């Protein structure tokens, strides 16, 4: 998977941003399970893998948009904000449908599915917020280093 992402972006730096977001997404999923006081178990581990996939998808969408805009690619802050704003609807709709889909599992209660659903729903919301801020900042830092 790492090789595919590196070859797609033709950059180790941009690939590292994607995998940093994935790692942080796993931590945010664990944080949401801890906040709602659910036990850590096998289903939470599986949920973390799902969250990482969603986080990678969001980071790829944002990075692709930043790279397509020439001004944003050169490090212009205003252009970067516009590029991120142009893809917020797509990422936010994914987040809303994911959280909405897991709400019945959270509300139903029990010991098996709620930790899974809380990890995915909470991790997805937190990861979406993280992606909108973290990815453009890291992109700007990486582009700045590459142009020096």
N, C-alpha and C positions, 0 to 999 in steps of 0.2 A: 504494500500500500504506500509506503514511504517513497519508493522508487517511482510509482505512478504519479504521485503529487509533484515530486521534484521534476520529473520529465514534463509534466503538464505546464508548470510555471517556468521551467528552465531556470530555476533559481533555488539555491539552498536557503537563502535568507527568507524568501517568501514562504517556503515550505516550513521553515522553523516557526514562523508566525502562526501558521495553521495548527501545528502540533502543540504549540504553547497554549493556544485556545482550547484544544482538546484536553490537555492535561488539567487546565483550570476548570473546565466543564465537569470533569469527574469530581473534583474537589467541591464544586458548587452543588452537585447532586448529593454528596455526602453531607454537606452543610444543611441542605433542606431536610434530609432525613433526621438529622440531629435536632434541628429547630422544632420539628413536629413530634419529636420524641418517639420515633419508631425504631425498632431494632435493626441492626445491620445484619444482613443475611445474604443468601445466594441471589435472591431476586433483586436486591440493591446492586449487586455486582453486575448483573445482566442489564439493569437500568442504566448504570454508568456507561456501559458500552453503547447503548442507544443514544444517550446524551452526547457522548463524544462524536457520534456520527452526525447528529444534528448540528453540533458546534462546528465541525469541519465543513459541513455544507454552508452554514452562514458565513464562515470566514472566507470560503472560496468565492461566494457571491460578492462579498464586499471587496475582496482583493481584485477580482476580475473587473469590477466596476471602476475601482481606483486606477487600474492599469489602462483601461480603455480611454479614460479622460487624460489628455496630454498634459493639461495644467496640473491636475492632481498627481499625475505620475512624476512631475518635476518637483513636487513638494509644496505646491500652493495650498494654503490652508482653506481659503474660501472654496476653491475647486474641490478639495477633499470633502468638505462638508456637503457640498451639492451632490457629489458622487454617492456619498453614504445615504443622503436623504432620498436619492432616486431608487435605492434598493430596500429602503425600510419597509415598504408595504409588503413586499414579497416575504421577507424574513418574519415580520410581525404576523402576517396571516398564517404562516407555518406554526408559529408559537401559539397563537390563539386556538387553532384547530387541534394541536397536540394537547394543550391543557384541557380544552373542552372534551376531548376524547377520553382523557384519563379521570375526569371528575366523577363519573359513576363508580369507578373502582375505589376512589378515595372515600366517597360518601357511603358506599356499601359497608365499609368496615371489614373486620376480620383480621387474621394474622398473616395471610399470605400475600394478597395483592396490594393492600394500601401502601406498604413501604416501597414497592416497585413504582406505583403510580405517583407517590409523593416525590420520589427521587427524580422521575422523569419530568413531571410537571414543574416542580420547583427548580430543578436544574436547568430546564429549558428556558424558563422566564429569566433566571439570573444570567444564564449564558447569553441570551439575546441582548440583554442590557450591557453585558461585558463586551460582546462583539462590536456593538455600535461605537464604543469608545476605545477599546484596547487595540483592535485591528488597525484603524486608521493612524493611531499614534505610533504603533510599532512600524507600520508601513512608512510613515514619514521619517522615523529614525533610521530605518534600513535604507531608504532611498538617499537620505542625506549622507550616510556613510559610503554608499556606493559611488556617489558623485565626487567625493573628496579626492 
